[in-house]
């Protein structure tokens, strides 16, 4: 990989900063929750420090510049032309989805998700007293595809469908053809579609994701977007909702106001504007670093730990590891790696029962930390195999 202009090599001590990833559980090498261990882009740091130099931190409005930054970014990078009147500000994608569930469905309604999928989708549905319906993805020859026959059947009975594009945890970018077919089925069954596209910028170099709203002409769709994953600024709690359906958008706007999820913290607008206006080069270098990290993991597993297979992906910094040949439930395997090696990977069963033979690994970290994690993974699997052999 070519030398980079930005610092993606320094291992930064995040302990003692109130970090969810590093301080909550005290694991030696936490590679679970989806934030990055890289320094933030210099332009974001500079903008935040400049704002922090002003000594008053009162209530903050959402400036028009923020919406302009979103509009420009998605237009020039993806050909997705948004309009200001079709956008709402929110503190985050999941608060937005929670509000949508409350205002666009009723208690007891069924909501469909495609598993394995981001585990918070389960919680946000069940915590709002709705029922989860799973359209399990088909896993064949080391990759995933949509079971459209099952999807067609199950959409007939649900009120809402929460789509993940690109898909977390498998790192799949859904094709325009897949998205168009999803739109056709949602139209056929009159199902409201929520498209969570938070990981959209984090694709392999030279690869672009397909926004749902330019892949389908379906109208009952709401897209959720945020720079939080792309630029590692989740702590600023900022996102937007976009929909061309005014009736849906008006209902969501009212509900988010009731839920108090439409306000802005004092640094959020500054961070988002800086990210989208001044950090495109940083993002492109980040994608090269993540692609190299992915290659490192692929080669390491092939050479040192062939008992685990990497599921090929083209987006996100989250790798889906096929551990089926170990024949150990993912919770047991994840727990053993933590207690034996201090390595925290996410258990695949968190993302649905069909994920129980897998682990999710966050590789958004400097190479030194990545190699430390891989070494602990090998040591943990080796120790587990020795124990298992001793029990038989």
C-alpha positions as CSV (number, residue, x, y, z in Angstrom):
1,X,0.0,0.0,0.0
2,X,1.3,3.5,-0.8
3,X,2.4,5.8,1.9
4,X,-0.5,7.9,3.2
5,X,-0.6,11.6,4.0
6,X,-2.6,11.1,7.2
7,X,-1.7,9.2,10.4
8,X,-3.4,5.8,10.3
9,X,-0.5,4.1,12.1
10,X,-0.4,5.5,15.7
11,X,-2.0,3.4,18.4
12,X,-3.9,5.8,20.5
13,X,-4.6,5.1,24.2
14,X,-8.3,5.6,24.5
15,X,-8.7,4.3,28.0
16,X,-9.9,6.7,30.6
17,X,-11.8,8.8,28.0
18,X,-15.2,7.3,28.8
19,X,-14.9,5.1,25.6
20,X,-17.7,2.5,25.2
21,X,-15.2,0.4,23.3
22,X,-12.2,0.6,25.7
23,X,-13.6,1.5,29.1
24,X,-16.9,-0.3,29.6
25,X,-15.5,-3.8,29.9
26,X,-11.8,-3.4,30.2
27,X,-10.8,-5.9,27.5
28,X,-7.2,-5.8,26.3
29,X,-8.1,-5.8,22.6
30,X,-11.8,-4.7,22.0
31,X,-12.6,-5.4,18.3
32,X,-16.4,-5.3,18.6
33,X,-18.4,-2.1,18.6
34,X,-18.4,-0.1,15.3
35,X,-16.1,2.8,15.9
36,X,-12.6,3.3,14.7
37,X,-9.3,3.6,16.6
38,X,-7.8,6.0,14.1
39,X,-7.2,9.7,14.7
40,X,-10.0,11.9,13.4
41,X,-9.4,13.8,10.2
42,X,-7.3,16.9,10.9
43,X,-9.9,19.2,9.3
44,X,-12.5,18.0,11.8
45,X,-10.2,18.4,14.8
46,X,-9.3,21.9,13.6
47,X,-12.9,22.9,13.2
48,X,-13.9,21.5,16.6
49,X,-11.0,23.2,18.4
50,X,-12.0,26.5,16.7
51,X,-15.5,26.2,18.0
52,X,-14.3,25.1,21.4
53,X,-12.3,28.4,21.6
54,X,-15.6,30.3,21.9
55,X,-16.5,30.2,25.6
56,X,-20.2,29.8,25.4
57,X,-21.9,26.4,24.7
58,X,-25.6,27.1,24.7
59,X,-28.5,25.7,22.7
60,X,-27.7,25.2,19.1
61,X,-29.7,25.4,15.9
62,X,-29.2,23.1,12.9
63,X,-27.6,25.3,10.3
64,X,-28.6,25.2,6.6
65,X,-24.9,24.6,5.8
66,X,-25.3,21.1,7.3
67,X,-28.0,20.1,4.9
68,X,-26.1,21.7,2.0
69,X,-23.1,19.6,3.0
70,X,-25.2,16.4,2.8
71,X,-26.8,17.4,-0.5
72,X,-23.5,18.2,-2.1
73,X,-21.8,15.0,-0.8
74,X,-24.4,12.5,-2.0
75,X,-24.9,14.3,-5.3
76,X,-21.3,14.4,-6.4
77,X,-20.3,11.0,-5.0
78,X,-23.4,8.9,-5.7
79,X,-25.7,10.8,-8.0
80,X,-28.3,10.9,-5.2
81,X,-29.9,14.4,-5.5
82,X,-31.6,15.3,-2.3
83,X,-33.7,18.4,-1.6
84,X,-33.7,20.4,1.7
85,X,-37.5,20.1,2.0
86,X,-37.2,16.3,2.0
87,X,-34.7,16.2,4.9
88,X,-35.0,16.1,8.7
89,X,-32.2,16.3,11.3
90,X,-31.9,13.7,14.0
91,X,-29.5,12.8,16.8
92,X,-28.9,9.4,15.2
93,X,-30.0,6.7,12.9
94,X,-31.4,4.4,15.6
95,X,-33.3,7.2,17.4
96,X,-34.8,8.0,14.0
97,X,-35.8,4.4,13.3
98,X,-37.3,4.1,16.8
99,X,-39.4,7.2,16.1
100,X,-40.5,5.9,12.7
101,X,-41.6,2.6,14.3
102,X,-43.8,4.5,16.8
103,X,-45.5,6.8,14.3
104,X,-45.7,4.6,11.2
105,X,-46.8,1.3,12.8
106,X,-49.0,0.1,15.7
107,X,-48.2,-2.0,18.8
108,X,-48.2,-5.7,17.8
109,X,-47.4,-5.0,14.1
110,X,-44.8,-7.2,12.4
111,X,-41.5,-5.6,11.1
112,X,-39.2,-7.5,8.8
113,X,-35.4,-7.5,8.9
114,X,-32.9,-9.6,6.9
115,X,-30.7,-11.7,9.1
116,X,-27.9,-11.8,10.0
117,X,-28.2,-8.1,10.6
118,X,-27.2,-5.3,13.0
119,X,-28.4,-6.5,16.4
120,X,-30.0,-3.2,17.5
121,X,-32.7,-3.7,14.8
122,X,-34.0,-6.5,17.0
123,X,-34.0,-4.3,20.1
124,X,-35.6,-1.3,18.6
125,X,-38.5,-3.4,17.2
126,X,-39.1,-5.4,20.4
127,X,-38.6,-2.5,22.8
128,X,-41.4,-0.7,20.9
129,X,-43.7,-3.7,21.3
130,X,-43.6,-4.8,17.7
131,X,-42.7,-8.3,16.4
132,X,-39.6,-9.2,14.5
133,X,-40.0,-11.2,11.3
134,X,-36.8,-12.6,9.8
135,X,-36.0,-13.0,6.1
136,X,-32.8,-15.0,6.5
137,X,-30.2,-14.4,3.8
138,X,-29.0,-17.4,1.9
139,X,-25.4,-18.4,2.7
140,X,-23.8,-20.4,-0.2
141,X,-20.2,-20.9,-1.2
142,X,-18.9,-18.3,1.2
143,X,-21.3,-15.4,0.2
144,X,-24.8,-14.2,0.8
145,X,-27.8,-13.5,-1.3
146,X,-31.5,-12.5,-0.7
147,X,-34.1,-15.2,-0.5
148,X,-36.7,-13.3,-2.6
149,X,-39.3,-16.1,-2.5
150,X,-39.3,-16.0,1.3
151,X,-39.2,-12.2,1.3
152,X,-42.3,-12.0,-1.0
153,X,-44.2,-14.4,1.3
154,X,-43.3,-12.6,4.5
155,X,-43.8,-9.0,3.2
156,X,-47.5,-9.9,2.7
157,X,-48.0,-9.9,6.5
158,X,-45.7,-7.1,7.8
159,X,-46.1,-3.3,8.2
160,X,-42.5,-2.3,7.8
161,X,-39.2,-3.5,6.4
162,X,-35.9,-2.2,7.8
163,X,-33.1,-2.6,5.2
164,X,-29.4,-2.4,5.9
165,X,-27.4,-1.2,2.8
166,X,-24.5,-1.8,2.8
167,X,-25.3,-4.7,5.1
168,X,-23.9,-5.1,8.6
169,X,-22.4,-7.6,9.5
170,X,-21.7,-9.3,6.1
171,X,-20.4,-6.2,4.4
172,X,-22.5,-6.7,1.3
173,X,-23.4,-3.9,-1.1
174,X,-26.9,-4.7,-2.5
175,X,-27.0,-4.4,-6.3
176,X,-29.3,-2.0,-8.1
177,X,-31.2,-5.0,-9.3
178,X,-31.7,-6.4,-5.8
179,X,-32.8,-3.0,-4.5
180,X,-35.3,-2.5,-7.5
181,X,-36.7,-6.0,-6.8
182,X,-37.1,-5.1,-3.1
183,X,-38.9,-2.0,-4.1
184,X,-41.3,-3.9,-6.3
185,X,-42.1,-6.3,-3.5
186,X,-42.7,-3.5,-1.0
187,X,-45.0,-1.8,-3.5
188,X,-46.9,-5.1,-4.1
189,X,-47.5,-5.6,-0.4
190,X,-47.8,-1.8,0.6
191,X,-44.9,-2.1,3.1
192,X,-43.1,1.0,4.4
193,X,-39.3,0.7,3.8
194,X,-36.6,2.2,6.0
195,X,-33.2,2.0,4.5
196,X,-30.3,2.4,6.9
197,X,-27.3,3.4,4.8
198,X,-24.9,4.5,7.5
199,X,-22.0,2.4,6.2
200,X,-22.3,3.6,2.6
201,X,-19.0,5.5,2.3
202,X,-16.9,2.7,3.7
203,X,-16.5,0.6,0.5
204,X,-13.5,-1.0,-1.0
205,X,-11.5,1.6,-3.1
206,X,-13.1,2.2,-6.5
207,X,-16.4,0.6,-5.4
208,X,-19.6,2.6,-4.8
209,X,-22.7,1.6,-3.0
210,X,-26.2,2.0,-4.5
211,X,-28.6,4.3,-2.7
212,X,-32.0,2.7,-2.5
213,X,-33.8,5.9,-3.6
214,X,-32.0,6.0,-7.0
215,X,-32.2,2.2,-7.5
216,X,-36.0,2.0,-7.1
217,X,-39.0,4.2,-7.9
218,X,-40.8,3.1,-4.8
219,X,-42.2,6.1,-2.9
220,X,-42.9,4.7,0.6
221,X,-39.3,4.8,1.6
222,X,-37.2,6.7,4.2
223,X,-33.4,6.8,4.0
224,X,-31.2,7.2,7.1
225,X,-27.8,8.8,6.6
226,X,-24.9,9.9,8.9
227,X,-21.2,10.7,8.7
228,X,-20.6,9.0,12.1
229,X,-19.2,5.7,10.8
230,X,-17.3,7.2,7.8
231,X,-15.4,9.8,9.8
232,X,-15.5,8.3,13.3
233,X,-17.6,11.0,14.9
234,X,-20.4,9.0,16.4
235,X,-19.9,10.8,19.7
236,X,-21.4,14.0,18.1
237,X,-24.7,12.2,17.6
238,X,-25.8,13.6,14.2
239,X,-27.8,12.2,11.3
240,X,-30.5,13.0,8.8
241,X,-33.7,11.4,7.5
242,X,-34.6,11.8,3.8
243,X,-37.9,10.9,2.1
244,X,-39.7,12.2,-1.0
245,X,-43.0,11.1,0.6
246,X,-44.3,14.2,2.4
247,X,-47.0,12.4,4.4
248,X,-44.4,10.0,5.9
249,X,-41.9,12.9,6.5
250,X,-44.5,15.0,8.3
251,X,-45.5,12.1,10.6
252,X,-41.8,11.4,11.4
253,X,-41.1,15.1,12.0
254,X,-43.9,15.3,14.6
255,X,-42.8,12.1,16.3
256,X,-39.1,13.1,16.5
257,X,-40.1,16.3,18.1
258,X,-42.2,14.4,20.7
259,X,-39.2,12.1,21.3
260,X,-36.8,15.1,21.6
261,X,-34.5,13.5,19.0
262,X,-34.4,16.4,16.6
263,X,-32.1,18.7,18.5
264,X,-28.5,19.4,17.8
265,X,-25.5,19.4,20.2
266,X,-23.1,22.4,20.1
267,X,-20.3,20.6,18.1
268,X,-22.4,18.4,15.7
269,X,-23.0,20.8,12.9
270,X,-19.4,21.9,12.9
271,X,-18.1,18.3,12.7
272,X,-20.5,17.3,9.9
273,X,-19.8,20.3,7.7
274,X,-16.0,19.9,8.1
275,X,-16.3,16.1,7.3
276,X,-18.2,16.5,4.1
277,X,-16.5,19.7,2.9
278,X,-12.9,19.2,3.8
279,X,-12.2,15.5,4.5
280,X,-12.8,13.6,1.2
281,X,-9.1,12.9,0.7
282,X,-8.9,11.6,4.3
283,X,-11.8,9.2,3.6
284,X,-10.2,7.9,0.4
285,X,-6.9,7.1,2.3
286,X,-8.9,5.5,5.1
287,X,-10.5,3.2,2.5
288,X,-7.1,2.2,1.3
289,X,-6.0,1.4,4.8
290,X,-9.1,-0.6,5.5
291,X,-8.7,-2.6,2.3
292,X,-5.1,-3.4,3.3
293,X,-6.3,-4.5,6.7
294,X,-8.8,-6.7,5.1
295,X,-6.0,-8.3,3.0
296,X,-3.9,-8.8,6.1
297,X,-6.7,-10.7,7.8
298,X,-7.4,-12.8,4.7
299,X,-3.8,-13.8,4.4
300,X,-3.4,-14.4,8.1
301,X,-6.4,-16.7,8.3
302,X,-5.2,-18.6,5.2
303,X,-1.7,-19.1,6.5
304,X,-2.1,-19.2,10.2
305,X,-5.7,-20.1,11.0
306,X,-7.3,-21.9,8.1
307,X,-10.0,-23.3,10.4
308,X,-11.6,-19.8,10.2
309,X,-12.8,-18.4,6.8
310,X,-13.3,-14.8,5.9
311,X,-16.6,-14.1,4.2
312,X,-15.7,-11.9,1.3
313,X,-17.2,-8.4,1.5
314,X,-16.9,-5.0,-0.3
315,X,-18.0,-2.6,2.3
316,X,-17.7,-1.6,6.0
317,X,-14.8,-2.2,8.3
318,X,-16.6,-5.1,10.0
319,X,-15.5,-8.6,8.9
320,X,-17.7,-11.7,9.2
321,X,-15.7,-14.7,10.1
322,X,-17.0,-18.2,9.4
323,X,-16.1,-20.3,12.4
324,X,-18.4,-23.2,11.6
325,X,-15.6,-25.8,11.4
326,X,-14.9,-25.2,15.1
327,X,-18.3,-26.5,15.9
328,X,-18.6,-24.1,18.9
329,X,-21.6,-21.8,19.6
330,X,-20.6,-18.2,18.9
331,X,-21.3,-17.0,22.4
332,X,-19.1,-19.7,23.9
333,X,-16.3,-18.9,21.4
334,X,-16.5,-15.1,21.9
335,X,-16.6,-15.6,25.7
336,X,-13.6,-17.9,25.6
337,X,-11.6,-15.5,23.6
338,X,-12.3,-12.7,26.1
339,X,-11.5,-14.7,29.2
340,X,-8.5,-16.6,27.7
341,X,-7.0,-13.8,25.5
342,X,-8.7,-10.5,26.4
343,X,-9.9,-10.3,22.8
344,X,-13.5,-9.1,22.4
345,X,-15.2,-10.0,19.1
346,X,-18.9,-9.9,18.6
347,X,-20.8,-13.3,18.8
348,X,-22.5,-14.0,15.5
349,X,-25.7,-15.0,17.3
350,X,-26.2,-11.4,18.3
351,X,-27.1,-10.8,14.7
352,X,-29.7,-13.5,14.5
353,X,-29.8,-17.3,15.1
354,X,-28.5,-17.9,11.6
355,X,-25.2,-16.1,12.6
356,X,-24.3,-18.6,15.4
357,X,-21.4,-20.1,13.5
358,X,-19.7,-16.7,13.0
359,X,-17.9,-13.9,14.7
360,X,-17.8,-10.2,13.8
361,X,-14.4,-8.5,13.8
362,X,-13.8,-4.7,13.7
363,X,-10.6,-4.0,11.7
364,X,-10.7,-0.2,11.8
365,X,-7.5,0.1,13.7
366,X,-3.7,0.6,13.1
367,X,-1.8,-2.4,11.8
368,X,0.0,-3.1,15.0
369,X,-3.3,-3.4,16.9
370,X,-4.8,-5.6,14.2
371,X,-1.8,-8.0,14.3
372,X,-2.2,-8.1,18.1
373,X,-5.8,-9.1,17.7
374,X,-5.1,-11.7,15.1
375,X,-2.4,-13.2,17.3
376,X,-4.8,-13.5,20.2
377,X,-7.4,-15.0,18.0
378,X,-5.0,-17.7,16.9
379,X,-3.8,-18.3,20.5
380,X,-7.4,-18.5,21.7
381,X,-8.6,-20.9,19.0
382,X,-5.5,-23.1,19.6
383,X,-6.2,-23.2,23.4
384,X,-9.8,-24.0,22.8
385,X,-8.9,-26.9,20.5
386,X,-6.5,-28.3,23.1
387,X,-9.2,-28.1,25.7
388,X,-11.8,-29.7,23.4
389,X,-9.5,-32.6,22.5
390,X,-8.8,-33.2,26.2
391,X,-12.6,-33.5,26.8
392,X,-13.1,-36.2,24.1
